Amino acid sequence: MSELFWADKSAQQVIDRDPDCDLYVTECGLGASGIPHVGSVGDGIRSYVVALAIKDKEKKSIFQAYSDDRDGLRKIPYGFPSSLKEYVGNPVSHIPDPFGCHKSFGEHISSLLTDAFDKIELEYKFQSSDEAYNKGLFDDEIATLMRRYKEAGAIIKEVTGQEKYLTQYPYFAICKECGKIYTTRVTEFNENKNTVKYVCDGEFIGKNSTNGEDIIVKGCGYEGIAPLRNGKLAWKVEFAARWNAFNVAFEAFGKDILESVKVNDIIGEKILSYKRPVHAFYEMFVERGGSKISKSKGNVFTPQRWLNYGPKESLILLMLKRLAYSRVVDLEEIPKLTDEVSYLQDIYFNKVNIKNEKERKHLKRLYEYVKFLKIPSTPELSVPYMVIVNISSVLPEEIPNRDDVIISILQNAGKIPQDIPDIQKAQLSARICHITAWLKDAGESIQKEKVKLDENERLALNMLCENMGEDMDGESIQNLIFSTAQDNGIKPANFFKLIYTILLGVARGPRAGNLIKTIGVKRVKEILKIELEA
């Protein structure tokens, strides 16, 4: 059964790759130079789930979150202060945090992603790239790659066509004078002392993503000597170095770094004598219009924003299904994925019958990983997201005991049992909180299905709007609804059902007069008139 799911297949490949390994390391890289988006947290979720799959096969495994915080800053991220301009070209771990809450810019960015990991209860070991270089964890790998840089350059040219590293060392020293990293060029490697000679004479064009300004970054001309720990390997060889140094057995990747992964796989095997890790390829996330989600642009959809609108399981599901297909990330997807989690739960607890046994087992396994293999003894109540949206949208946020009112409506409408345990009530309250936040940003885009009205119903609703006053109490409104139905030849039960359907999107609810008083007579009239104008 378990081999039906991609994470289990990857886990078995990892074990087969090195059957005698004591601890299997899965890894994802954390970009530390731009605001993390949902795709960034996806790297971690996928690698963590493979670590869980390995453990499920009774092997030891750990997931490592590797922050690339020695990377140089090339762009000022959207929304960040222009004062960072002077630091473009510096390693992000050496740049002050512009918001003053962390030791460095790099630590600030990394914390945004690890905060998301914490919120979804993902277990990880954090590893800073800057710290790894400082501690000499890459000393052997750097020395080997520097000695054999021409071989590395030939591999890079063969895979990518890039000739740059045929004559240039794949390493950037940090300039002692100006602190820049991508403006330096190594001219000589001293194998005995593990140092390099370099000159800071490079130039590149950076960017301020907020205002679109180009930032010309030039080297200061300084010539000096630096230890290997005071620099950074080029991407075309650095993956291989860190896979070897940390004995990484699995890492997923997107097509944006496909070429780098191919190069590093070969360099790892041919130069570092390290068997390439097992990989899982995934497609990138896009906006509904088709544009790629970017950390440097203003279209970033952060994991924190997602978790404000939906449960963590909806975000995990987004990352685990259909890896080979690009997917849209926006507010409209959250209700769909939240409901899909409920559907998977119903399959797991045998409330939904799937005739195809292979499909049923696959979906049950998907649900187990969506829950990180921690399956609750009591399943959550399966209430469609949009049902709660429709109810929540008409109930003012400030009314007393709003959650209880919504839960009561769901009970009266037959959507949930009358008696529910406290844990399920708390889960519903959390869902209402998510939906209330979602409504604030997506409420205007909701297209409610219009109710078909006959002539008598139109006359009755118009009469109700004319005669219902804001000073009326709930009982008076209840009586008015009853008499209005009779005056227009409508069965009162059918008229009450019509009002519930228009207001709440369900056919039943609490006592209608009290409900209208709670929503507010003025607001109810507005809703009814919109329906009448349709």
C-alpha positions in Angstrom: 0.0 0.0 0.0 2.6 2.5 1.1 4.5 2.3 -2.2 1.6 3.9 -4.0 2.6 7.3 -2.7 5.5 9.3 -4.1 7.1 10.0 -0.7 7.2 6.3 0.2 8.8 5.5 -3.2 11.4 8.3 -2.5 12.0 6.9 1.0 12.7 3.4 -0.4 15.0 4.8 -3.0 16.9 6.7 -0.2 17.3 3.5 1.8 18.3 1.5 -1.3 20.9 4.1 -2.1 22.7 3.4 1.2 21.2 0.5 3.1 23.7 0.7 6.0 23.3 4.4 6.8 22.7 5.2 10.4 20.9 8.5 9.9 19.3 9.5 6.6 19.3 13.3 6.1 16.6 15.0 3.9 17.1 18.7 3.2 15.7 21.8 1.7 17.5 25.1 1.0 16.0 28.3 2.4 16.6 31.3 0.2 17.6 34.1 2.6 17.6 37.1 0.3 13.8 37.6 -0.4 10.5 37.2 1.3 9.5 33.5 1.5 6.4 32.6 -0.5 4.2 29.4 -0.2 6.5 27.6 -2.6 9.4 28.1 -0.2 7.7 26.3 2.6 6.7 23.6 0.1 10.4 22.6 -0.2 10.5 21.9 3.5 7.1 20.1 3.6 8.2 17.7 0.9 11.5 16.9 2.4 10.1 16.5 5.9 7.4 14.1 4.6 10.1 11.9 3.0 11.9 11.9 6.4 8.7 10.7 7.9 8.3 8.0 5.3 11.9 6.8 6.1 11.0 6.7 9.8 7.8 4.8 8.9 10.1 2.2 7.5 11.8 1.9 10.9 15.0 3.9 9.9 16.4 7.0 11.5 16.0 10.2 9.6 16.2 14.0 10.1 15.1 16.9 8.0 17.6 19.8 7.7 16.5 23.3 6.8 19.6 24.9 5.2 19.6 28.7 5.1 21.6 30.1 2.2 22.4 33.1 4.4 25.9 33.6 2.9 24.3 34.4 -0.4 24.9 37.9 -1.6 22.0 40.4 -1.8 21.3 41.1 -5.5 17.8 42.7 -5.1 16.1 44.8 -2.4 12.9 42.8 -1.9 9.6 44.5 -2.5 8.5 46.5 0.4 12.0 46.7 2.0 13.6 50.1 2.7 15.8 51.7 0.0 18.5 52.1 2.7 19.6 48.5 1.9 21.0 49.9 -1.4 24.5 50.3 0.1 24.5 46.6 1.1 23.6 45.2 -2.3 26.4 42.7 -3.1 27.1 41.9 0.6 26.3 38.5 2.1 22.8 38.7 3.6 24.1 37.4 7.0 26.5 40.4 7.1 23.8 43.0 6.5 22.0 44.7 9.5 18.3 43.8 9.9 16.5 46.9 8.6 13.7 46.3 11.0 16.0 45.8 14.0 14.5 42.6 15.3 17.2 40.1 14.3 21.0 40.1 14.1 21.0 40.3 10.4 18.9 40.7 7.2 19.5 37.0 6.5 18.4 35.9 9.9 15.2 38.0 9.6 14.3 36.4 6.2 15.2 32.9 7.5 13.0 33.4 10.5 10.0 34.1 8.3 10.2 30.6 6.9 11.1 28.8 10.1 8.1 30.6 11.7 5.9 29.0 9.0 7.5 25.6 9.8 6.7 26.1 13.4 3.1 27.1 12.7 2.5 23.9 10.7 4.4 21.9 13.4 7.1 20.7 11.1 10.1 19.3 12.9 13.5 20.4 11.5 17.1 21.0 12.3 18.2 24.5 11.2 21.5 25.0 9.6 23.0 28.4 8.7 25.2 28.5 5.6 27.2 31.4 7.2 27.8 29.3 10.3 28.8 26.3 8.2 31.4 28.2 6.4 32.7 29.9 9.5 33.1 26.5 11.3 34.9 25.0 8.4 32.3 22.4 7.7 33.0 22.8 3.9 36.8 23.1 4.2 37.5 19.7 2.5 34.9 20.1 -0.2 36.1 23.7 -1.1 39.8 22.6 -1.2 39.0 19.6 -3.5 36.8 21.8 -5.8 39.5 24.5 -5.9 42.2 21.9 -6.8 40.1 20.4 -9.5 38.3 23.5 -10.7 39.1 22.9 -14.4 37.3 19.5 -14.2 34.4 21.2 -12.5 34.4 23.9 -15.2 34.4 21.2 -18.0 31.3 19.5 -16.4 29.6 22.9 -16.1 30.2 23.7 -19.7 29.1 20.2 -20.8 25.7 20.5 -19.0 25.0 24.2 -19.3 27.2 25.5 -22.1 28.6 28.1 -19.7 32.4 28.5 -20.3 33.1 30.9 -17.4 34.4 28.3 -15.0 36.8 26.8 -17.4 39.2 29.5 -16.4 37.7 30.9 -13.2 37.6 29.3 -9.8 34.0 28.5 -8.7 34.4 30.5 -5.5 33.9 34.1 -4.3 35.9 35.6 -1.5 34.3 38.3 0.7 36.2 41.5 0.1 38.0 42.6 3.3 37.7 46.2 2.2 34.1 46.7 1.0 32.4 43.6 2.3 31.0 42.6 -1.2 31.1 39.0 -2.4 30.0 38.9 -6.1 32.5 41.6 -7.1 35.5 39.5 -6.2 37.5 37.2 -8.5 40.0 34.6 -7.2 43.3 34.7 -9.0 45.3 32.1 -7.1 44.6 29.2 -4.7 47.3 28.3 -2.1 46.6 24.6 -1.3 49.1 24.5 1.6 47.6 27.4 3.4 44.0 26.9 2.2 43.9 30.6 1.2 43.0 32.4 -2.0 44.3 35.6 -3.6 41.5 37.7 -5.0 40.8 41.1 -6.6 37.6 43.0 -6.1 37.1 44.3 -9.6 33.8 42.9 -10.7 30.5 44.6 -11.5 26.9 43.7 -11.7 23.5 45.3 -11.8 21.3 44.9 -8.8 17.6 46.0 -8.4 15.3 47.8 -6.0 12.2 45.7 -6.5 9.9 48.3 -4.9 10.6 51.2 -7.3 12.3 49.3 -10.2 15.6 51.2 -9.8 18.7 49.6 -11.2 21.6 49.5 -8.7 25.1 49.5 -10.2 27.4 47.5 -7.9 31.1 47.9 -8.6 34.1 46.3 -6.9 36.4 48.6 -4.8 39.6 47.4 -6.5 41.1 45.9 -3.4 43.5 43.0 -3.8 44.0 40.6 -0.9 44.3 37.2 0.6 41.4 35.4 2.3 41.0 32.0 4.0 38.6 29.6 2.4 36.2 30.1 5.2 35.8 33.8 4.2 33.9 33.3 1.0 31.3 31.2 -0.8 31.2 28.5 -3.5 29.3 29.3 -6.7 25.9 27.6 -7.0 27.1 25.4 -9.8 29.2 23.5 -7.2 27.9 24.4 -3.8 24.9 22.0 -3.7 27.4 19.1 -4.2 29.6 20.4 -1.4 26.8 20.7 1.1 25.3 17.3 0.1 28.7 15.8 0.8 29.4 17.7 4.0 26.0 16.9 5.6 25.5 13.4 4.0 22.2 14.5 2.4 20.2 11.7 1.0 17.2 13.5 -0.4 16.4 17.0 -1.7 13.4 18.1 -3.8 13.8 20.8 -6.4 11.8 23.0 -8.9 12.5 23.6 -12.5 14.1 27.0 -11.7 17.2 25.2 -10.4 17.0 22.1 -12.6 20.2 22.9 -14.4 22.1 23.5 -11.1 20.9 20.2 -9.7 22.1 18.3 -12.8 25.5 19.9 -12.6 25.9 19.3 -8.9 24.8 15.7 -9.2 27.6 15.0 -11.6 30.2 17.1 -9.8 29.3 15.4 -6.5 29.9 12.0 -8.0 32.9 12.7 -10.3 34.9 15.1 -8.1 33.7 14.6 -4.5 33.0 10.9 -4.9 29.6 11.3 -3.4 26.6 9.4 -4.6 23.9 11.9 -5.8 20.9 12.3 -3.5 17.5 11.1 -4.4 15.4 13.9 -5.9 11.8 14.7 -6.4 10.9 17.3 -9.1 8.1 19.7 -8.7 6.5 22.4 -10.8 6.4 26.1 -9.8 3.5 28.0 -8.3 1.9 30.7 -10.4 -0.7 33.5 -10.0 -4.1 33.0 -11.6 -2.9 35.1 -14.6 0.0 32.8 -15.1 2.9 34.9 -13.7 5.4 33.0 -11.5 5.2 33.7 -7.8 8.4 35.6 -7.0 10.2 36.5 -3.8 11.5 39.7 -5.2 8.2 41.0 -6.7 5.1 42.3 -5.1 3.1 39.2 -5.9 4.4 37.1 -3.0 1.7 35.0 -1.3 3.4 34.1 2.1 2.7 31.0 4.1 1.7 33.2 7.0 -0.9 34.8 4.9 -2.2 31.4 3.8 -2.4 30.2 7.4 -4.5 33.2 8.3 -7.2 32.0 6.0 -7.0 28.2 6.2 -5.8 25.3 8.3 -2.3 24.1 8.1 -3.5 20.9 6.5 -4.7 22.8 3.4 -1.2 24.2 2.9 0.4 20.8 3.4 -2.0 19.3 0.9 -1.1 21.9 -1.7 2.5 20.8 -1.5 2.0 17.1 -1.6 -0.4 16.6 -4.5 0.4 16.6 -8.2 4.1 17.6 -7.9 4.6 17.6 -11.7 1.9 20.2 -12.4 2.1 23.9 -11.9 -0.6 25.2 -9.6 -2.3 28.5 -8.9 -1.9 30.1 -5.5 -4.5 32.7 -4.5 -7.4 33.2 -2.1 -9.8 31.1 -4.3 -7.8 28.0 -3.8 -7.9 27.9 0.0 -11.6 26.9 0.3 -11.1 24.2 -2.3 -8.1 22.7 -0.6 -9.7 23.0 2.9 -12.7 21.0 1.6 -10.4 18.5 0.0 -8.7 17.8 3.3 -12.2 17.1 4.7 -12.9 14.8 1.8 -9.6 12.9 2.4 -10.5 12.6 6.1 -13.9 11.1 5.2 -12.2 8.6 3.0 -9.7 7.7 5.7 -12.5 7.2 8.3 -14.6 5.2 5.7 -17.4 7.8 5.4 -16.9 7.9 1.7 -16.7 4.8 -0.4 -14.1 4.7 -3.2 -14.6 1.7 -5.4 -11.1 1.7 -6.9 -9.0 0.0 -4.2 -5.7 1.5 -5.5 -7.1 5.0 -5.5 -8.6 4.5 -2.1 -5.3 3.4 -0.6 -3.4 6.3 -2.3 -5.9 8.9 -1.0 -5.7 7.4 2.5 -1.9 7.6 2.4 -2.1 11.2 1.2 -4.3 12.0 4.2 -1.8 10.4 6.6 1.0 12.6 5.3 -1.3 15.7 5.3 -1.5 15.0 9.1 2.2 14.3 9.3 1.3 10.7 10.3 -0.3 12.0 13.5 -3.9 10.8 12.9 -6.5 12.2 15.3 -8.7 9.7 17.1 -11.7 12.1 16.7 -12.0 13.5 13.1 -12.9 17.1 12.5 -16.4 17.9 11.4 -16.7 18.1 7.6 -18.5 21.4 6.9 -17.9 22.9 3.5 -15.9 26.1 3.7 -18.3 28.1 1.6 -21.3 27.1 3.8 -19.6 28.8 6.7 -18.6 31.7 4.4 -22.2 32.3 3.5 -23.3 32.3 7.1 -20.4 34.3 8.4 -20.8 37.0 5.7 -24.1 38.1 7.0 -23.3 38.1 10.7 -21.5 41.2 12.0 -18.1 40.4 13.5 -19.0 42.4 16.7 -22.1 40.5 17.7 -21.8 38.7 21.1 -21.0 35.0 21.0 -20.7 35.0 17.2 -19.0 31.6 17.0 -21.8 30.1 19.1 -24.5 31.7 16.8 -22.8 30.3 13.7 -22.4 26.8 15.2 -26.1 27.0 16.3 -27.1 27.8 12.7 -25.1 24.9 11.4 -26.8 22.6 13.9 -30.3 23.9 13.1 -29.5 23.5 9.4 -28.5 19.9 9.9 -24.9 20.5 8.8 -23.4 19.2 12.1 -24.8 17.1 15.0 -26.6 18.9 17.9 -24.2 17.5 20.4 -20.5 17.9 19.6 -17.5 17.5 21.8 -15.5 20.5 22.9 -12.6 19.6 20.7 -14.8 19.8 17.6 -16.3 23.0 18.8 -12.9 24.5 19.2 -12.0 23.3 15.6 -15.1 25.0 14.3 -14.2 28.2 16.0 -10.8 28.1 14.5 -12.4 27.6 11.1 -14.7 30.5 11.6 -11.7 32.7 12.6 -10.0 31.7 9.3 -13.1 32.4 7.3 -13.7 35.7 8.9 -10.2 36.8 7.9 -10.7 35.3 4.4 -14.0 37.3 4.0 -12.2 40.6 4.7 -9.9 40.1 1.7 -12.0 37.9 -0.6 -15.6 38.8 0.4 -16.3 41.1 -2.5 -15.4 38.4 -5.0 -18.0 35.9 -3.7 -20.6 35.1 -6.3 -23.6 33.8 -4.4 -26.0 31.6 -6.4 -29.2 33.5 -7.0 -32.4 32.0 -5.7 -35.2 31.6 -8.3 -38.2 33.6 -7.2 -41.8 33.3 -8.4 -44.1 36.4 -8.5 -45.7 35.6 -5.1 -42.3 35.3 -3.5 -41.2 38.6 -5.0 -44.3 40.4 -3.7 -43.9 38.8 -0.3 -40.2 39.8 0.1 -41.0 43.3 -1.1 -43.8 43.5 1.5 -41.5 42.2 4.2 -38.9 44.8 3.4 -41.5 47.6 3.5 -43.1 46.6 6.8 -40.1 45.4 8.8 -38.8 48.2 11.1 -35.4 48.5 12.8 -37.2 49.0 16.1 -39.0 45.7 16.0 -37.9 42.9 18.3 -37.3 39.3 17.2 -40.8 38.0 18.1 -42.4 40.8 16.1 -40.3 40.1 13.1 -41.1 36.4 13.4 -44.8 37.1 13.4 -44.5 39.5 10.5 -42.8 36.8 8.4 -45.6 34.4 9.2 -48.4 36.9 8.3 -46.6 38.1 5.1 -46.4 34.5 3.8 -50.1 34.0 4.5 -51.1 37.3 2.9 -49.3 36.2 -0.3 -50.6 32.7 -0.5 -47.3 31.1 0.5 -47.0 28.3 3.0 -45.1 29.9 6.0 -42.7 26.9 6.2 -41.7 27.5 2.6 -41.3 31.3 3.1 -39.1 30.8 6.1 -37.0 28.3 4.1 -36.7 30.9 1.3 -35.4 33.5 3.8 -32.9 31.1 5.3 -31.6 30.2 1.8 -31.2 33.9 0.8 -29.5 34.9 4.0 -27.5 31.9 5.0 -27.3 29.7 1.9 -28.9 26.8 3.9 -32.6 25.8 4.1 -32.9 25.8 7.9 -31.7 27.9 10.7 -32.5 29.3 14.1 -35.7 31.3 14.8 -35.8 33.6 11.9 -37.0 36.7 13.8 -34.1 36.5 16.2 -31.7 35.8 13.4 -32.7 38.9 11.5 -32.5 41.0 14.7 -29.0 39.6 15.2 -27.9 40.3 11.7 -29.6 43.7 11.7 -32.8 44.7 10.0 -31.0 47.2 7.7 -28.4 44.7 6.6 -31.2 42.0 5.9 -33.2 44.5 3.8 -30.0 45.2 1.7 -29.5 41.5 1.1 -33.1 40.9 0.2 -33.2 43.8 -2.2 -30.1 42.6 -3.9 -31.8 39.3 -4.4 -35.0 41.0 -5.7 -32.9 43.0 -8.3 -31.3 39.9 -9.7 
